[in-house]
């Protein structure tokens, strides 16, 4: 059964703690199955490589204010009981693996194992520079980043030596919650897009979390990925399809709206996706805290 998730209020000037709490608790009560955050921390009006790796493309103005992902999910973990909590996505280049492993494991304990960890390579050269990371090695760094995360989530003593990260013999706690199936870490979801990213998704991740593609295109691409998985003896990727009720920074492009969401969800269900995640942070109707608080009820018809 394909679940329906929502991206939490996170971007722009109208997010408040009160609207966030109302949004999260109402979404859970109505039957939405997951709540999600993304990861940016600074606004550069003229980024060198352009928003979304499109030269000359400025970031949407909503990115002038971004509530930070792990802190936001920590609050939502306390406000909810059953809904899954996910990152779509954390940019690996904005972080260092030991610290992030500890923060995510803490979150996983707070939400009693409801955490899903989506990771991406990122598009902002400036954020990588501010984080002390070489933008041009972000793909190769991702491979060692995942290995280091998994080492930290594994048994103590932890030890890792790789091309980017060296972790001396140590203890890193807390550990994530052990899942009912015996797995000892949250599922890892890939937000990678490129040909090399697809290869890394096949080899290193449990699921794929693409954003902004029609569900039919996602289904076609993941079929190819799963052929590669089969050759490696791996189970098919789970699919966590993030779609937009209103696209950011796409002048002249038709906006899906609620009717577009309904059609996309139908295709996702036909193909057996695990989840459809609806992004509302760029919806022009989000012009007040009250508008944000009303979103779960407005989108509740999509649950049927």
Residue pairs with C-beta under 8 A, 6 or more apart in sequence:
2 265
2 268
2 269
2 272
2 273
2 274
2 275
2 276
3 32
3 33
3 34
3 84
3 274
3 275
3 276
4 32
4 33
4 265
4 275
4 276
4 278
4 302
4 303
5 32
5 33
5 34
5 35
5 36
5 84
5 86
5 240
5 275
5 276
5 277
5 278
6 23
6 27
6 32
6 34
6 35
6 36
6 277
6 278
6 280
6 295
6 296
6 299
7 35
7 36
7 37
7 38
7 88
7 242
7 277
7 278
7 279
7 280
7 281
8 20
8 23
8 24
8 35
8 36
8 37
8 72
8 76
9 15
9 19
9 20
9 23
9 67
9 280
9 281
9 286
9 292
9 295
10 37
10 38
10 66
10 67
10 69
10 72
10 281
11 62
11 63
11 65
11 66
11 67
11 281
11 282
12 61
12 62
12 64
12 65
12 281
12 286
13 64
13 65
14 286
14 287
14 288
14 289
14 291
14 292
15 65
15 67
15 289
15 292
16 289
16 292
17 75
18 289
18 293
19 289
19 290
19 292
19 293
20 67
20 72
20 75
20 76
20 292
21 75
21 79
22 293
23 292
23 293
23 295
23 296
24 35
24 76
24 79
24 80
24 83
25 79
25 80
26 293
26 296
26 297
27 35
27 83
27 296
28 35
28 80
28 81
28 82
28 83
30 296
30 297
30 300
30 303
31 300
31 303
32 83
32 296
32 299
32 303
33 83
33 84
33 275
34 83
34 84
34 85
34 86
34 116
34 275
34 277
35 76
35 80
35 83
35 84
35 85
35 86
36 85
36 86
36 87
36 88
36 118
36 242
36 277
37 67
37 69
37 72
37 73
37 86
37 87
37 88
38 66
38 69
38 87
38 88
38 89
38 281
39 68
39 69
39 87
39 89
39 90
39 91
39 94
39 120
40 63
40 66
40 91
40 94
40 124
40 127
41 66
41 68
41 94
41 127
41 130
42 124
42 126
42 127
42 130
43 59
43 63
43 64
44 59
44 124
44 126
45 58
45 59
46 58
47 58
47 59
47 123
47 124
47 125
47 126
48 125
48 126
49 55
49 123
49 124
49 125
49 135
50 56
50 57
50 58
50 123
51 57
51 58
51 59
51 60
51 123
51 248
51 249
52 123
52 249
53 123
57 249
58 249
59 249
60 248
60 249
60 282
62 248
62 281
62 282
69 87
69 90
70 103
70 104
70 107
73 85
73 87
73 107
73 111
73 115
74 106
74 107
74 110
76 85
77 85
77 107
77 110
77 111
77 114
78 110
80 111
82 114
83 114
84 114
84 115
84 116
85 107
85 111
85 114
85 115
85 116
86 115
86 116
86 117
86 118
86 189
86 240
86 277
87 116
87 117
87 118
87 119
88 118
88 189
88 191
88 209
88 211
88 240
88 242
88 277
89 118
89 119
89 120
89 189
89 191
89 209
90 100
90 117
90 118
90 119
90 120
91 119
91 120
91 121
91 122
91 124
91 127
92 119
92 120
92 121
92 122
92 138
92 141
92 142
92 145
93 121
93 122
93 127
93 128
93 131
93 133
93 135
93 138
93 141
94 122
94 127
94 128
94 131
94 133
95 131
96 165
97 145
97 148
97 149
97 152
97 165
97 167
98 148
98 152
98 165
98 167
98 172
100 149
101 148
101 149
101 152
101 153
101 172
102 152
102 172
102 173
102 174
104 115
104 117
104 149
104 176
104 186
105 152
105 153
105 172
105 173
105 174
105 175
105 176
106 174
107 115
108 114
108 115
108 176
108 177
108 186
109 174
109 176
109 177
112 177
113 176
113 177
113 178
113 179
113 186
115 176
115 186
116 186
116 187
116 189
116 240
117 186
117 187
117 188
117 189
118 188
118 189
118 190
118 191
118 209
118 240
119 142
119 145
119 146
119 188
119 189
119 190
119 191
119 205
120 190
120 191
120 192
121 138
121 139
121 142
121 191
121 192
121 197
122 128
122 138
125 135
128 134
128 135
128 138
129 135
133 141
134 141
137 164
139 192
139 194
139 196
139 197
139 200
140 163
140 164
141 164
142 192
142 200
143 200
143 204
144 162
144 163
144 164
144 165
145 164
145 165
146 188
146 204
146 205
147 160
147 162
148 160
148 162
148 165
148 167
149 185
149 188
150 185
151 158
151 159
151 160
151 167
152 158
152 160
152 167
152 172
153 172
153 175
153 176
153 184
153 185
154 184
156 170
156 171
156 172
156 173
157 169
157 170
157 171
158 167
158 169
158 170
158 171
158 172
159 167
159 168
159 169
159 170
160 166
160 167
161 167
175 184
176 184
176 185
176 186
178 184
187 206
187 207
187 238
188 204
188 205
188 206
188 207
189 205
189 206
189 207
189 208
189 209
189 238
189 240
190 197
190 200
190 201
190 204
190 205
190 207
190 208
190 209
191 209
191 210
191 211
192 198
192 200
192 201
193 210
198 221
198 224
198 225
199 228
201 208
201 225
201 237
202 225
202 228
202 229
202 232
202 234
202 237
203 232
205 237
206 237
206 238
207 237
207 238
207 239
207 240
207 274
208 218
208 222
208 225
208 237
208 238
208 239
208 240
209 240
209 241
209 242
209 277
210 218
210 221
210 241
210 242
211 242
211 243
211 244
211 279
212 242
212 243
212 244
212 247
213 221
213 241
214 264
214 267
215 241
215 243
215 264
215 265
215 267
215 268
215 271
215 273
215 276
216 267
216 271
218 239
218 241
218 268
218 271
218 273
219 239
219 267
219 271
219 273
222 237
222 239
225 237
226 236
226 237
229 235
229 236
229 237
230 236
238 274
239 268
239 271
239 272
239 273
239 274
239 275
240 273
240 274
240 275
240 277
241 264
241 268
241 273
241 275
241 276
241 277
242 277
242 279
243 256
243 261
243 264
243 276
243 277
243 278
243 279
244 256
244 278
244 279
244 282
245 255
245 256
245 257
245 258
245 260
245 261
245 278
245 279
245 280
245 283
245 299
246 255
246 256
246 257
246 280
246 282
246 283
246 284
247 253
247 255
247 256
247 282
248 281
248 282
256 264
258 298
258 299
258 301
258 302
261 276
261 278
261 299
261 302
262 301
262 302
264 276
265 276
265 302
268 276
278 299
278 302
280 286
280 295
280 299
285 291
286 292
286 295
